[in-house]
Amino acid sequence: MKKKYIFRLIYSLLSISIILSLFINIKINEISKELSSINAEIVELERSKANINVEYIKKYSFENIENLSKLKSYVRLRVNNLNLDLETPYKLNDVEEMNPTVMGFSR
């Protein structure tokens, strides 16, 4: 009788362990599928970020700014020396004589 109960106990423990390992493997596979979809989304977002960065660089490159300045008939100014005694912009006396300069270009 004791052998019969021991074998049933061993059989039940083995079947429970197999069922438990199968259940754990199913959960691991579900989590792995979710993780792979998240990784695919991350790769897609990184690609779109790289494309946006390339478009930004093309749009605001020096070459593009120079082309726009030529289109708007701006002339690039040569800067040879630095003026170290600058006044604050609120104390402008000669507004009529001032020529606007933007990023080294003026009309």
Backbone torsions as a table, in degrees:
resi	resn	phi	psi	omega
1	MET	NA	-39.9	-178.2
2	LYS	-64.9	-37.9	179.5
3	LYS	-62.7	-38.3	-178.8
4	LYS	-62.8	-43.4	179.9
5	TYR	-69.5	-37.2	179.1
6	ILE	-66.0	-43.1	178.6
7	PHE	-65.4	-39.2	177.2
8	ARG	-64.9	-39.3	178.4
9	LEU	-64.5	-45.3	179.0
10	ILE	-64.0	-42.9	178.8
11	TYR	-61.6	-44.2	-179.8
12	SER	-67.7	-39.9	178.0
13	LEU	-64.7	-42.3	178.0
14	LEU	-64.2	-44.0	-179.9
15	SER	-66.5	-38.7	177.3
16	ILE	-64.7	-42.2	179.9
17	SER	-65.6	-38.8	178.9
18	ILE	-67.2	-45.0	179.2
19	ILE	-63.0	-41.7	179.1
20	LEU	-64.8	-42.5	178.7
21	SER	-66.2	-37.7	175.8
22	LEU	-64.2	-42.2	178.6
23	PHE	-63.1	-42.4	178.6
24	ILE	-65.0	-40.9	177.8
25	ASN	-63.8	-37.7	176.8
26	ILE	-63.4	-44.5	178.4
27	LYS	-64.1	-40.4	178.5
28	ILE	-63.0	-41.4	178.7
29	ASN	-64.7	-39.3	177.4
30	GLU	-62.8	-44.8	179.5
31	ILE	-66.0	-37.1	178.2
32	SER	-64.5	-40.2	177.2
33	LYS	-63.4	-43.4	177.6
34	GLU	-62.1	-42.1	179.9
35	LEU	-64.9	-40.3	178.9
36	SER	-67.2	-36.1	176.8
37	SER	-68.0	-38.4	177.1
38	ILE	-65.3	-40.8	177.5
39	ASN	-63.4	-38.4	177.6
40	ALA	-64.6	-40.3	176.9
41	GLU	-64.2	-39.3	179.1
42	ILE	-64.0	-42.8	179.2
43	VAL	-63.4	-42.3	178.9
44	GLU	-63.5	-41.2	178.1
45	LEU	-67.1	-37.3	177.1
46	GLU	-65.7	-37.2	176.3
47	ARG	-64.8	-44.2	179.7
48	SER	-66.1	-35.5	177.1
49	LYS	-64.5	-42.1	179.0
50	ALA	-64.5	-41.0	178.1
51	ASN	-63.8	-41.2	178.5
52	ILE	-65.5	-38.9	178.7
53	ASN	-64.7	-40.7	178.2
54	VAL	-65.1	-42.6	178.2
55	GLU	-62.9	-39.3	178.7
56	TYR	-63.7	-44.9	-179.8
57	ILE	-63.7	-41.2	178.4
58	LYS	-65.0	-39.9	-175.5
59	LYS	-71.3	-38.9	-174.9
60	TYR	-110.6	26.8	177.4
61	SER	-77.4	161.8	180.0
62	PHE	-64.0	-35.8	179.6
63	GLU	-63.8	-42.9	179.6
64	ASN	-67.2	-38.5	178.0
65	ILE	-65.6	-39.3	177.3
66	GLU	-65.8	-39.4	177.1
67	ASN	-64.1	-41.6	177.4
68	LEU	-65.0	-37.6	179.6
69	SER	-67.0	-37.6	175.9
70	LYS	-66.5	-37.9	178.9
71	LEU	-65.5	-37.6	-180.0
72	LYS	-91.1	8.2	178.5
73	SER	58.9	44.8	171.7
74	TYR	-89.5	154.4	178.7
75	VAL	-118.2	134.2	179.5
76	ARG	-76.8	132.0	-179.7
77	LEU	-91.9	143.4	175.6
78	ARG	-91.3	127.2	179.3
79	VAL	-109.1	115.6	-177.7
80	ASN	-105.9	-36.5	-178.2
81	ASN	-132.6	163.6	179.8
82	LEU	-103.3	136.3	175.9
83	ASN	-93.9	111.2	-173.8
84	LEU	-90.4	-14.7	178.2
85	ASP	-102.5	72.7	-178.2
86	LEU	-85.4	146.5	175.7
87	GLU	-97.0	158.7	177.5
88	THR	-70.9	150.5	-176.7
89	PRO	-67.5	-12.1	-179.5
90	TYR	-84.7	-8.3	-178.2
91	LYS	-110.8	41.1	179.8
92	LEU	-78.2	126.4	-179.6
93	ASN	-97.4	-42.1	-175.4
94	ASP	-108.6	85.8	-178.5
95	VAL	-75.1	-32.2	-177.7
96	GLU	-69.3	-33.2	-177.0
97	GLU	-81.5	-11.1	-174.1
98	MET	-77.8	128.5	174.0
99	ASN	-103.7	125.0	-178.4
100	PRO	-69.6	137.4	178.2
101	THR	-126.6	126.9	-179.8
102	VAL	-125.2	118.0	177.8
103	MET	52.2	38.6	176.4
104	GLY	87.3	4.3	-179.9
105	PHE	-117.6	145.1	174.6
106	SER	-146.2	165.3	179.9
107	ARG	-82.7	NA	NA
